Amino acid sequence: MLWYFWLFAFLAFLGIEIITTGVFFFLCFSLGSLFAMMVSLVGASDYVSIIVFCVVSLVSVLFIRPVMKKYIDKKKIETNVDSLIGAPAVVLEEIKTNKRGKVKVAGEIWLAISEEEFNAGETVIIASIDGTKLVVKKNI
């Protein structure tokens, strides 16, 4: 009976998956090990459990992993300065075409540049980030 081996493999693959978060590769092998362990527990031969491991692992890699990756990729949350993109900002110091000015966003003052001109007090939208400067555009 190989069920002890499959239990160990299941726990090992699951542990590796936990360490390498978001990969979902080793999760497929842990599923294969789990199914192989169940088949082995009901009395199937060692060869059948190996075939079940291979088939379930392959099917998981081909079908379940892409779905999980797509689901997790949608859940990503922008952090740090990337979260400022699309946010409104108030111009504190006028911005001339391709010249720096200052804007206030989320309680912080940033240097800003734009291909357009803006006067102090106008509201702009942050289009992107260029180094330590915000690239701003008209508020639509």
Number of C-alpha atoms within 10 A of each C-alpha: 13 18 20 12 12 24 18 15 20 23 14 16 21 20 14 15 19 14 10 12 10 13 14 21 20 22 23 25 24 28 19 27 30 23 22 30 26 16 20 22 16 9 13 15 13 15 11 14 25 19 13 21 23 16 15 20 24 15 13 21 18 12 11 16 18 14 13 13 15 10 11 12 11 8 9 8 8 10 8 6 11 11 10 19 16 15 14 20 27 19 24 19 18 19 23 16 13 13 14 18 23 20 29 18 17 10 8 8 14 18 18 26 26 20 14 13 15 23 14 14 13 15 20 22 20 23 17 16 16 10 7 10 16 25 21 27 21 16 13 6
